[in-house]
Amino acid sequence: MVSATFGLLVWGGGQERAIEVEITVEKEFFLVGEIVNLSVSGAPRGANVTWDFGDGGIGYGNRTSHVYQTSDFYNVIATVTWREGEGYMRKVATRRIEIRNRDVYRRFEGGPIVEVRPLWIRGSGGFADIYPGTTNPTVYVNATLRGAVGGVGIEVDLVGGEEGIKTLADERQRAAGEDIIYNFEFSEELQPLEENMEIQAIIWVYEGKISSWVVHIEVHY
């Protein structure tokens, strides 16, 4: 749970008491189209709570939920009002919420990779982050090696976490000037997911060359 606490000193009926109002969300960020549950705790009994979700939407009550349709940072405002003695008190609390795109599309290209001497190897490629806190993503990796000659290949790794590097695919072959295309799909192989992990695809050239290359990585949630 992620929370933000705001303190307020209230005077009523000749007595002084401290009020703490806390806005709580379930995690650090959410995806587009995902339900965001928010709550306020510590509000006086019988208080009214009005929410401004920062995208034009509003809500009411100590507990509420909202769905964002666009990735961005939103300032969510909870206004708590209650009767105190002969008058009314009000507290405005603000929390910033991050909404990320549901899917990730990354494209990398380059070349040529010139001929590499025997026993030498040269690599190039790209990567895509996997959002922490998500479950069961599917990753698609597509790579094209144009004009491949000699020894070429591709390696796809899951990088981060306790293992450091987990190799998901490693293919090597000999080519005679043709285009080499690789297509991979990973889902169960990604488990268990940890914080700060990414998919990394590396094009390898050893005792060979390619005229150009393209790597396309998609992460679907």
C-alpha positions as CSV (number, residue, x, y, z in Angstrom):
1,M,0.0,0.0,0.0
2,V,1.2,3.5,-0.8
3,S,-0.1,6.4,1.4
4,A,0.3,10.1,2.0
5,T,-0.4,11.6,5.4
6,F,-1.5,15.1,6.1
7,G,-1.9,16.5,9.6
8,L,-4.4,19.2,10.6
9,L,-4.9,20.9,14.0
10,V,-8.5,21.5,14.7
11,W,-10.1,23.7,17.4
12,G,-13.7,23.0,18.4
13,G,-15.8,23.4,21.5
14,G,-12.8,24.9,23.4
15,Q,-10.7,21.8,23.0
16,E,-7.7,21.2,20.8
17,R,-7.2,17.9,18.9
18,A,-4.9,16.7,16.1
19,I,-6.4,15.2,13.0
20,E,-4.4,13.1,10.5
21,V,-5.9,12.4,7.1
22,E,-4.3,9.7,5.0
23,I,-4.8,9.1,1.3
24,T,-3.9,5.5,0.4
25,V,-3.5,3.7,-3.0
26,E,-2.5,0.1,-3.7
27,K,0.8,0.6,-5.4
28,E,3.3,3.0,-6.9
29,F,1.8,3.2,-10.4
30,F,-1.1,1.9,-12.5
31,L,-1.6,1.0,-16.2
32,V,-4.1,2.6,-18.6
33,G,-7.5,1.0,-18.2
34,E,-6.6,-0.5,-14.7
35,I,-8.9,0.2,-11.8
36,V,-7.3,2.6,-9.3
37,N,-8.7,2.2,-5.8
38,L,-8.2,5.1,-3.4
39,S,-9.3,5.6,0.2
40,V,-9.1,8.2,3.0
41,S,-8.5,7.2,6.6
42,G,-8.4,9.4,9.7
43,A,-11.3,11.6,8.6
44,P,-13.7,12.6,11.4
45,R,-16.8,10.6,11.7
46,G,-19.6,11.9,9.4
47,A,-17.1,13.8,7.2
48,N,-17.8,14.3,3.5
49,V,-15.1,13.4,1.1
50,T,-15.0,14.7,-2.5
51,W,-12.4,13.5,-5.0
52,D,-10.9,15.2,-8.0
53,F,-9.0,12.6,-10.1
54,G,-7.1,15.2,-12.1
55,D,-8.5,14.2,-15.5
56,G,-12.0,15.8,-15.2
57,G,-13.5,12.9,-13.2
58,I,-14.9,13.2,-9.7
59,G,-15.9,10.8,-6.9
60,Y,-17.3,10.8,-3.4
61,G,-16.9,8.9,-0.2
62,N,-14.1,7.6,2.0
63,R,-13.4,4.9,-0.6
64,T,-13.6,5.3,-4.3
65,S,-12.1,4.1,-7.6
66,H,-11.3,5.5,-11.0
67,V,-10.0,4.3,-14.4
68,Y,-7.6,6.5,-16.4
69,Q,-7.6,6.3,-20.2
70,T,-4.3,8.1,-20.9
71,S,-0.8,7.6,-19.5
72,D,0.4,10.6,-17.5
73,F,1.0,11.9,-14.0
74,Y,-2.2,13.0,-12.3
75,N,-2.7,15.1,-9.1
76,V,-5.6,13.5,-7.2
77,I,-7.2,15.8,-4.7
78,A,-9.4,14.6,-1.8
79,T,-11.3,17.4,0.0
80,V,-12.5,16.4,3.5
81,T,-15.2,18.6,5.2
82,W,-16.9,18.1,8.5
83,R,-18.8,20.0,11.2
84,E,-16.8,21.2,14.2
85,G,-18.6,23.1,16.9
86,E,-20.7,25.8,15.4
87,G,-18.8,25.8,12.1
88,Y,-17.2,23.6,9.4
89,M,-13.6,22.5,8.9
90,R,-12.0,21.5,5.7
91,K,-8.8,19.7,4.7
92,V,-7.5,19.3,1.1
93,A,-5.0,16.5,0.5
94,T,-3.2,15.9,-2.8
95,R,-1.4,12.8,-4.1
96,R,0.4,12.4,-7.5
97,I,-0.5,9.1,-9.3
98,E,1.5,7.7,-12.3
99,I,-0.5,6.0,-15.1
100,R,1.7,4.1,-17.6
101,N,0.9,2.7,-21.1
102,R,-0.4,-0.8,-20.9
103,D,1.9,-2.2,-23.7
104,V,5.5,-1.4,-24.5
105,Y,6.8,-1.2,-28.1
106,R,10.5,-0.7,-28.7
107,R,12.3,-0.7,-32.1
108,F,16.0,-0.7,-32.6
109,E,18.0,-0.8,-35.9
110,G,21.6,-0.4,-37.0
111,G,24.3,-1.7,-39.2
112,P,26.3,-2.7,-40.9
113,I,28.3,-4.9,-38.5
114,V,31.5,-5.5,-40.4
115,E,33.3,-8.8,-40.6
116,V,34.7,-10.0,-37.3
117,R,38.0,-11.9,-37.1
118,P,38.1,-15.5,-36.0
119,L,37.6,-16.0,-32.2
120,W,36.2,-12.5,-32.0
121,I,32.5,-11.7,-31.4
122,R,30.6,-8.5,-31.8
123,G,27.1,-7.7,-30.5
124,S,24.4,-5.1,-30.8
125,G,20.7,-4.9,-30.0
126,G,18.1,-3.3,-27.7
127,F,16.0,-3.7,-24.5
128,A,12.6,-3.0,-23.1
129,D,11.6,-2.6,-19.4
130,I,9.0,-4.8,-17.7
131,Y,6.9,-2.8,-15.3
132,P,7.2,-3.9,-11.7
133,G,4.0,-4.9,-10.0
134,T,2.5,-6.4,-13.1
135,T,1.6,-10.1,-13.6
136,N,1.7,-12.5,-16.5
137,P,3.0,-10.3,-19.3
138,T,3.8,-11.7,-22.7
139,V,6.9,-10.6,-24.6
140,Y,7.4,-10.8,-28.4
141,V,10.9,-10.4,-29.9
142,N,11.3,-10.1,-33.7
143,A,14.8,-9.6,-35.2
144,T,15.9,-9.4,-38.9
145,L,19.6,-9.7,-39.9
146,R,20.0,-8.5,-43.5
147,G,22.7,-9.8,-45.8
148,A,24.1,-12.2,-43.2
149,V,27.3,-13.9,-44.0
150,G,29.2,-16.4,-41.8
151,G,28.4,-16.9,-38.1
152,V,25.5,-14.9,-36.8
153,G,22.9,-15.3,-34.1
154,I,20.7,-13.8,-31.4
155,E,20.5,-14.0,-27.6
156,V,17.4,-12.9,-25.6
157,D,17.8,-12.5,-21.9
158,L,15.7,-11.5,-18.9
159,V,18.0,-9.1,-17.0
160,G,17.6,-8.2,-13.3
161,G,16.4,-9.8,-10.1
162,E,18.3,-12.4,-8.0
163,E,19.5,-14.4,-11.0
164,G,21.0,-11.3,-12.7
165,I,20.7,-12.7,-16.3
166,K,18.3,-15.5,-17.3
167,T,18.8,-16.6,-20.9
168,L,15.5,-17.2,-22.7
169,A,16.8,-17.9,-26.2
170,D,20.2,-18.4,-27.8
171,E,20.4,-19.3,-31.5
172,R,23.5,-19.4,-33.7
173,Q,23.9,-20.4,-37.3
174,R,25.9,-20.0,-40.5
175,A,24.6,-17.8,-43.3
176,A,25.6,-17.3,-47.0
177,G,24.2,-13.8,-47.7
178,E,20.5,-14.3,-47.0
179,D,18.3,-12.4,-44.5
180,I,17.9,-14.2,-41.2
181,I,14.6,-13.7,-39.3
182,Y,14.0,-14.7,-35.6
183,N,10.6,-14.7,-33.8
184,F,10.2,-15.4,-30.1
185,E,7.3,-15.4,-27.7
186,F,7.8,-15.6,-23.9
187,S,5.3,-15.8,-21.1
188,E,5.8,-18.5,-18.4
189,E,9.6,-18.2,-19.0
190,L,9.4,-14.7,-17.4
191,Q,8.3,-15.9,-14.0
192,P,8.9,-15.1,-11.3
193,L,9.0,-11.4,-12.0
194,E,10.9,-9.1,-9.7
195,E,11.6,-5.3,-9.5
196,N,13.6,-3.5,-12.2
197,M,13.7,-6.2,-14.8
198,E,14.1,-5.9,-18.6
199,I,14.1,-7.9,-21.8
200,Q,17.4,-7.6,-23.7
201,A,17.9,-8.8,-27.3
202,I,21.5,-9.0,-28.6
203,I,22.5,-9.7,-32.2
204,W,25.8,-11.6,-32.4
205,V,28.2,-11.7,-35.3
206,Y,31.2,-14.0,-35.2
207,E,33.5,-14.7,-38.1
208,G,30.9,-13.1,-40.4
209,K,29.1,-9.8,-41.1
210,I,25.6,-8.3,-41.8
211,S,24.6,-5.3,-43.8
212,S,22.0,-4.1,-41.3
213,W,19.7,-5.3,-38.5
214,V,16.4,-4.6,-36.8
215,V,15.1,-5.7,-33.4
216,H,11.5,-5.1,-32.4
217,I,10.4,-5.9,-28.8
218,E,6.8,-5.8,-27.5
219,V,5.7,-6.3,-23.9
220,H,1.9,-6.9,-23.6
221,Y,0.2,-6.9,-20.2
